[in-house]
């Protein structure tokens, strides 16, 4: 019994501890992705640096993942990462979003276009949303005519 316990303590426990340490350290990154934090790439980098420095930077990454970046919103016009717009755009194309949310998403993209130059993907998404809205409007007109 002691031999089995020694093997477990010497082999399995260190591996489990390393895996647990790693899972805890990527937690702020996962939180930032879930909340569509606009600085999630920087939070990811801080999490990796925290692994190198033995976890000393991890509390900063944790707090950063939960903050609302007010200065970022002032500078760039939004407090969401571009992935948020891509995710919502795919849902709109699939017909999973109500018209009001699609209109709101397009208005957000229009507002962003006024303040900064949109990346090509977001320009294409804005055009796709316009097509979805015009398609929904023509579908509504056909339904009300019949």
N, C-alpha and C positions, 0 to 999 in steps of 0.2 A: 504493500500500500504506500509506503514511504517513497519507493522508486517512482510510482505513477505520480504522486504528488510533486515530487522534485521535477519530473519532466514537464508537468503542467506549469509549475511556477517558473521554470527556466525558459520554456519555449512559448507557451500560449499566452501567458499573462503579459509579457513585454509586447507581443504583437497586438494584443487587444488594447493595451494602453496606448500604443502608437496610433492605432486606428481611431480610438476614442478621442485622443488629442487632436488628430487631423479633422475629424467630424465636427468637433466643437469649434475649431478655428475657421472652418468654412461657413459656419452658421451666419455670421453677418453678411457674407456674400449672398447667401440664399435669401435672407430677409430683404436685402436691397433689390434683388431680382423680383421678388414677389410684390414689393411695394412700388416697382418701376422707378426706383431712385435714379435721377439723372446722372449721378456720379458713381454708378455701380462698378464701373471699371476701376476707378480709383480705390474704392472699398475693397475690391478683389485684390488689388496690388498690396494694400495695407495688410490684408489677411495673410498674403504670402510672406510679406516682410515679418509679420508677427510670428510665423513659423520659424523663421531664421533667428529671430531675437528671443526665442523661448517664451512667447506669449505676452510679452510686455506691451505690445501695441494692440492686442486684441480688444481691450476695453474701449479704446478709441474707435476702432472699427465698428464695434457693437453700437456705440452711441451714434456714430455717423450714419449708420444704416437706418436708425429710427428718427433722424432729424429731417425736417422739411427745409430744403435749401432756399431760403428767402433771397439771398444774394444771387443765386443762380437764376431764380425766376425773374429778378430785375434785369439781369444781364441778357438772358436768352429768351425770355417770354414764356417759359413753361417750367414746371417742376417735375416733369416726367421724362424718362429716357425715351429715345426714339423708338425703342422696341415696343413701348406701349402703343404707339400709333400703328405700328405694323400689326401687332396682335389684334387690336380693335378693328383695323381695316380688313383683316382676314375674316373676322366674325361678321362684319358688315356685308362683305361679298357673299358669305355663306347664308345670309339672311337671318342670322341669329340675333341681330340688334334691332331694336325698334327704331322707327324713323326719327324720333326726337334725338336719340343718342347719335345717330349718323349725322344729323344736322349739327349737333353740338361738336362732334369730332371734326367735321369739315370747317366749322367756324374757328376751332382751335388752330387748325392747320393754316387757315387764312390769316389769323392773327400772327402766327409764327412767321409766315411769309412776309408780312409787313415789317417785322423787326429784324429778321436775318435772312440770309440766303438759305433756302431749304436744300437739303441733299436731294439728289436725283430720285431716290426711292420714295421720299416723302412727296415730291412733286407728282410722281406717278400715282401715289396713293390718293392724293387730293383729287386728281383727275378721275380716278376710279370711283371715289366717293361721289363725285359730281354725276358720273354715269349711273351709279346706283340710285341716287336721289332722282335723277330725271327719269329713270326707268320705273321707279316706284310712283312718281307723279303721273306718268302716262298710264300706268296700270290702275291707279286710283281713278283717273278720268274715264278710262274704259269701263270700270266697274260702276261708276256713277251714271254713265250714259246708258247702261243696259238695265 
